[in-house]
Amino acid sequence: MRHEVPETVDRGRYRDAVTPWERADWRADALGWARRALAAHGLRERGPRTVRVRPWSVLVRMSVAVDRAVWFKAGPPAGAFEAGLTAALARWVPGHVLEPLAVDAGRGWSLLPDGGTLFREVLRRDGSGPRAWEAPLAQYAEMQRTLVPYTEEIRALGVPDAPTVALPDDFDRLVAANTALDPAGRAALRARRPRLVGWCTELAGAGIPDALDHADLHDGQLFASRPGRFTFFDWGDAAVSHPFCSLLVPVLTARERYGPEALPRLRDAYLEPWTGAGLTAAELRRAARVACRVGAIGRARSWGRLFPGASGTSRPGDAESARWLRDLFAAPLF
């Protein structure tokens, strides 16, 4: 008889969320797949196990030694592309991303190594100032530029396609479907749509091609793998869109921690690797300013990537999506 591994389940504030983890047959299948993948690497689960259940993912920390763990991740159908994308990124930009131990692209399952210390933990531990963000933003931008030739292959993996010029159409669909918006709220957003069209037309014509956008690059989505080098992960919100949209979340994270005066320097650190694209510094800054507005559409879109039935009838993701749609027309960040 298999030895039962001690298990703790963390549901956060989503106590009533419905996910595949609630099904015994799914748990047995998923954990069995993970154990077989471990065995292929000469590893086995030794316990204890921690399960993090959210409406958008099931994440299982599996102990394989006293001081070593691996992570099983399952995403919802709308985010199932993440497994295949993670494996492809490990081939295309090794050293910048986690290299999975195994993936099942059809089911959206990944088995991932532990990446070490989160960048968030480094910031808290060292009391680092805003300049600590400069190196990871520059490295991330370099990685994006390296990935530009793979854009069609990224689309072929099922990563959502959100062309810059078509973002107003995404906006229309999101506004129409959002149950957290009342008629007045919808009307107010639709009245501002011409501004969005202008921004997207300008951004699409700026000379930077659509590419991979992480869409949620906060300080808990990268590891400080070694001094001056970082490992980016968690691609479940990704899309093919304007790459500068990736700047939105990190600058919001930095503004909350350090204040708005830190943002211009971080913007420039991100833009420096793009200076060979044929645009002036002023043109790049203007494009970043606009992208950090329209990037809110990607954040609004991501809240639709939940497990079927995960939010019941209340659709709590709609409230978050509506907030991002309104933030789209807030004052620019820089």
C-alpha positions as CSV (number, residue, x, y, z in Angstrom):
1,M,0.0,0.0,0.0
2,R,1.3,3.5,-0.9
3,H,2.5,5.5,2.1
4,E,0.2,8.5,2.5
5,V,2.0,11.8,2.3
6,P,1.0,14.5,4.9
7,E,-0.9,17.2,3.1
8,T,-1.9,20.8,3.8
9,V,-4.4,22.6,1.5
10,D,-4.3,26.4,1.3
11,R,-7.3,28.0,-0.3
12,G,-6.5,31.6,0.6
13,R,-9.7,33.7,0.5
14,Y,-11.2,31.4,-2.2
15,R,-12.8,28.9,0.2
16,D,-15.7,28.1,-2.1
17,A,-13.8,27.9,-5.4
18,V,-14.5,24.8,-7.4
19,T,-11.4,23.4,-9.0
20,P,-10.3,19.9,-10.3
21,W,-8.6,19.3,-6.9
22,E,-12.0,18.6,-5.4
23,R,-12.3,15.4,-7.6
24,A,-10.6,12.3,-6.2
25,D,-10.1,10.8,-9.7
26,W,-8.4,14.0,-10.9
27,R,-6.1,14.2,-7.9
28,A,-5.1,10.5,-8.3
29,D,-4.4,11.1,-12.0
30,A,-2.4,14.3,-11.5
31,L,-0.4,13.1,-8.6
32,G,0.3,9.8,-10.3
33,W,1.6,11.6,-13.4
34,A,3.8,13.8,-11.2
35,R,5.2,10.8,-9.3
36,R,6.0,9.0,-12.6
37,A,7.7,12.2,-13.9
38,L,9.8,12.3,-10.7
39,A,10.8,8.7,-11.0
40,A,12.1,9.4,-14.5
41,H,14.5,11.8,-12.9
42,G,15.5,9.4,-10.1
43,L,13.3,11.2,-7.5
44,R,10.4,10.3,-5.3
45,E,8.0,12.3,-3.1
46,R,9.1,12.1,0.5
47,G,6.5,14.5,2.1
48,P,5.1,16.7,3.4
49,R,3.0,18.1,0.5
50,T,1.4,21.6,0.3
51,V,-1.4,22.3,-2.1
52,R,-2.3,25.9,-3.1
53,V,-5.8,26.0,-4.6
54,R,-7.0,29.1,-6.5
55,P,-9.7,29.7,-9.1
56,W,-7.0,30.0,-11.7
57,S,-4.5,27.2,-10.7
58,V,-3.7,24.2,-8.6
59,L,-0.1,24.3,-7.4
60,V,1.4,21.4,-5.4
61,R,4.7,21.6,-3.6
62,M,6.1,18.1,-3.4
63,S,9.1,17.5,-1.1
64,V,11.8,15.2,-2.7
65,A,14.5,15.8,0.0
66,V,14.9,17.5,3.3
67,D,15.8,20.8,1.6
68,R,14.5,20.2,-2.0
69,A,11.1,20.5,-3.5
70,V,9.4,20.4,-7.0
71,W,6.2,22.0,-8.0
72,F,3.2,20.5,-9.9
73,K,1.0,23.0,-11.6
74,A,-2.3,22.7,-13.4
75,G,-4.0,25.6,-15.1
76,P,-7.6,26.1,-16.3
77,P,-8.5,25.3,-19.9
78,A,-8.0,28.9,-21.0
79,G,-4.5,28.8,-19.6
80,A,-3.5,25.3,-20.6
81,F,-1.1,26.7,-23.1
82,E,1.3,27.6,-20.2
83,A,2.7,24.1,-20.0
84,G,3.8,24.0,-23.6
85,L,5.0,27.6,-23.5
86,T,7.1,26.9,-20.5
87,A,8.8,24.0,-22.2
88,A,9.4,26.0,-25.4
89,L,10.8,29.0,-23.5
90,A,13.3,26.7,-21.8
91,R,14.6,25.7,-25.3
92,W,14.6,29.2,-26.8
93,V,15.8,31.3,-23.9
94,P,17.6,28.9,-21.5
95,G,18.8,30.5,-18.3
96,H,16.0,33.1,-18.3
97,V,13.2,30.7,-17.4
98,L,12.6,27.6,-15.4
99,E,13.3,24.4,-17.2
100,P,10.5,22.0,-16.5
101,L,11.1,18.4,-15.4
102,A,8.0,17.3,-17.4
103,V,5.0,18.8,-19.1
104,D,1.7,17.4,-20.4
105,A,0.8,20.1,-22.9
106,G,-2.6,18.5,-23.7
107,R,-3.7,18.7,-20.1
108,G,-1.9,21.9,-19.1
109,W,0.2,20.2,-16.5
110,S,3.8,21.0,-15.5
111,L,6.3,19.7,-13.1
112,L,8.8,22.4,-12.3
113,P,12.0,22.6,-10.2
114,D,12.2,25.0,-7.3
115,G,13.7,28.3,-8.7
116,G,15.3,29.4,-5.4
117,T,14.7,32.8,-3.7
118,L,11.9,34.9,-5.0
119,F,12.8,38.5,-6.0
120,R,10.1,39.6,-3.6
121,E,11.9,38.0,-0.7
122,V,15.2,39.6,-1.7
123,L,13.6,43.0,-1.7
124,R,12.1,42.4,1.8
125,R,15.3,40.9,3.2
126,D,17.7,43.5,1.9
127,G,15.5,46.5,2.1
128,S,16.4,47.2,-1.5
129,G,15.5,50.5,-3.2
130,P,13.9,50.9,-6.6
131,R,17.2,50.5,-8.4
132,A,17.0,46.8,-7.6
133,W,14.3,46.5,-10.3
134,E,16.6,47.8,-13.1
135,A,18.5,44.6,-13.7
136,P,15.5,42.3,-13.9
137,L,13.6,44.7,-16.2
138,A,16.6,45.0,-18.5
139,Q,17.1,41.2,-18.6
140,Y,13.4,40.7,-19.2
141,A,13.4,43.1,-22.1
142,E,16.5,41.4,-23.6
143,M,14.6,38.1,-23.4
144,Q,11.6,39.6,-25.1
145,R,13.7,40.8,-28.0
146,T,15.3,37.4,-28.3
147,L,11.9,35.9,-28.6
148,V,10.6,38.1,-31.3
149,P,11.5,35.7,-34.1
150,Y,9.5,33.0,-32.3
151,T,6.2,34.9,-32.2
152,E,4.4,32.7,-34.7
153,E,5.5,29.6,-32.9
154,I,4.3,31.1,-29.6
155,R,0.9,31.7,-31.2
156,A,0.9,28.1,-32.5
157,L,1.3,26.9,-28.9
158,G,-2.2,28.4,-28.1
159,V,-0.9,31.5,-26.4
160,P,-3.8,34.1,-26.8
161,D,-3.3,36.4,-29.7
162,A,-4.1,40.0,-28.8
163,P,-2.7,42.2,-31.6
164,T,-2.1,45.8,-30.5
165,V,-4.3,47.1,-33.3
166,A,-7.2,44.8,-32.3
167,L,-7.2,45.6,-28.5
168,P,-10.3,47.8,-28.9
169,D,-12.2,44.7,-30.0
170,D,-11.0,42.9,-26.9
171,F,-12.1,45.9,-24.9
172,D,-15.6,45.7,-26.4
173,R,-16.0,42.0,-25.6
174,L,-14.8,42.5,-22.0
175,V,-17.1,45.4,-21.4
176,A,-20.1,43.6,-22.8
177,A,-19.6,40.4,-20.9
178,N,-18.6,41.9,-17.5
179,T,-21.4,41.3,-14.9
180,A,-19.8,43.7,-12.4
181,L,-20.5,46.7,-14.7
182,D,-24.0,48.3,-14.5
183,P,-25.4,50.0,-17.6
184,A,-24.0,53.4,-16.6
185,G,-20.6,51.9,-16.1
186,R,-20.6,50.2,-19.5
187,A,-21.8,53.4,-21.1
188,A,-19.0,55.4,-19.4
189,L,-16.4,53.0,-20.7
190,R,-17.8,52.9,-24.2
191,A,-17.8,56.7,-24.4
192,R,-14.0,56.6,-23.9
193,R,-13.4,54.0,-26.6
194,P,-12.2,56.5,-29.2
195,R,-9.3,57.4,-27.0
196,L,-8.3,53.7,-26.8
197,V,-8.5,53.4,-30.6
198,G,-6.2,56.3,-30.9
199,W,-3.7,54.9,-28.5
200,C,-3.7,51.4,-30.1
201,T,-3.3,52.9,-33.6
202,E,-0.3,55.0,-32.4
203,L,1.3,52.0,-30.6
204,A,0.8,49.6,-33.5
205,G,2.5,52.1,-35.8
206,A,5.4,52.8,-33.5
207,G,7.7,50.2,-35.1
208,I,7.9,47.6,-32.3
209,P,6.3,44.3,-33.4
210,D,3.9,42.3,-31.2
211,A,5.7,39.7,-29.1
212,L,5.3,37.8,-25.9
213,D,3.8,39.7,-23.0
214,H,4.0,38.1,-19.6
215,A,1.1,40.4,-18.5
216,D,1.7,39.9,-14.7
217,L,5.3,40.5,-14.0
218,H,5.2,41.4,-10.3
219,D,8.0,40.8,-7.8
220,G,6.6,37.3,-7.0
221,Q,6.9,36.1,-10.6
222,L,10.7,35.9,-10.8
223,F,13.5,34.3,-8.9
224,A,16.8,35.9,-8.0
225,S,18.6,32.9,-9.1
226,R,22.1,34.4,-8.6
227,P,23.4,38.0,-8.2
228,G,22.4,40.0,-11.2
229,R,20.5,37.2,-12.9
230,F,16.9,36.4,-12.7
231,T,14.5,33.6,-13.7
232,F,11.0,34.4,-14.9
233,F,8.1,32.1,-14.5
234,D,4.3,31.8,-14.3
235,W,3.2,32.4,-17.8
236,G,-0.5,31.7,-17.3
237,D,-1.6,35.3,-18.1
238,A,0.6,35.6,-21.2
239,A,-0.5,36.9,-24.6
240,V,1.0,37.9,-27.9
241,S,0.6,41.6,-27.9
242,H,2.7,44.8,-27.6
243,P,5.7,43.7,-25.6
244,F,5.9,47.0,-23.7
245,C,2.6,46.1,-22.1
246,S,4.7,43.9,-19.8
247,L,6.0,47.1,-18.1
248,L,2.6,47.9,-16.6
249,V,2.6,45.5,-13.6
250,P,6.2,46.0,-12.5
251,V,5.9,49.8,-12.5
252,L,2.7,49.6,-10.6
253,T,4.4,47.2,-8.1
254,A,7.3,49.6,-7.8
255,R,5.1,52.7,-7.4
256,E,3.2,51.1,-4.5
257,R,6.5,50.3,-2.8
258,Y,8.7,53.3,-3.7
259,G,6.4,56.1,-5.0
260,P,6.0,57.5,-8.5
261,E,9.3,59.2,-8.6
262,A,11.0,55.8,-9.1
263,L,9.2,55.0,-12.3
264,P,11.1,57.0,-15.0
265,R,14.4,55.3,-14.2
266,L,12.8,51.9,-14.2
267,R,11.1,52.6,-17.5
268,D,14.4,53.6,-19.0
269,A,16.1,50.5,-17.7
270,Y,13.5,48.4,-19.5
271,L,13.7,50.4,-22.7
272,E,17.5,50.4,-22.9
273,P,17.7,46.9,-24.7
274,W,15.2,48.2,-27.2
275,T,17.3,51.1,-28.3
276,G,18.6,49.1,-31.3
277,A,15.1,48.9,-32.7
278,G,15.5,52.2,-34.7
279,L,13.4,54.4,-32.4
280,T,14.7,57.5,-30.5
281,A,14.7,57.6,-26.8
282,A,11.7,59.9,-26.9
283,E,9.8,57.6,-29.2
284,L,10.5,54.6,-27.0
285,R,9.3,56.5,-23.9
286,R,6.1,57.6,-25.7
287,A,5.4,54.0,-26.7
288,A,6.0,52.8,-23.1
289,R,3.7,55.5,-21.8
290,V,0.9,54.3,-24.1
291,A,1.6,50.6,-23.6
292,C,1.3,51.0,-19.9
293,R,-2.3,52.3,-20.5
294,V,-3.5,49.7,-22.9
295,G,-1.8,46.9,-21.0
296,A,-4.7,47.2,-18.6
297,I,-6.8,45.3,-21.2
298,G,-4.5,42.3,-20.8
299,R,-4.9,42.4,-17.0
300,A,-8.7,42.6,-17.4
301,R,-8.6,39.7,-19.9
302,S,-6.6,37.5,-17.5
303,W,-9.4,37.4,-15.0
304,G,-11.5,35.3,-17.4
305,R,-8.9,32.4,-17.3
306,L,-10.5,30.5,-14.4
307,F,-11.5,26.9,-13.9
308,P,-15.1,26.3,-15.2
309,G,-17.4,26.9,-12.3
310,A,-14.5,28.1,-10.1
311,S,-16.4,31.3,-9.2
312,G,-19.9,29.8,-9.1
313,T,-22.6,32.3,-10.1
314,S,-20.9,35.4,-8.5
315,R,-18.0,35.6,-11.0
316,P,-15.7,37.5,-8.6
317,G,-13.1,37.8,-11.4
318,D,-15.5,40.3,-13.1
319,A,-15.0,42.8,-10.3
320,E,-11.2,42.7,-10.8
321,S,-11.6,42.8,-14.6
322,A,-13.9,45.9,-14.3
323,R,-11.3,47.6,-12.1
324,W,-8.7,47.2,-14.8
325,L,-11.0,48.4,-17.5
326,R,-11.6,51.6,-15.5
327,D,-7.9,52.0,-14.8
328,L,-7.3,52.0,-18.5
329,F,-8.4,55.6,-18.6
330,A,-6.7,56.8,-15.4
331,A,-3.8,59.2,-15.4
332,P,-0.7,57.9,-17.2
333,L,2.0,56.4,-14.9
334,F,4.8,58.6,-16.4
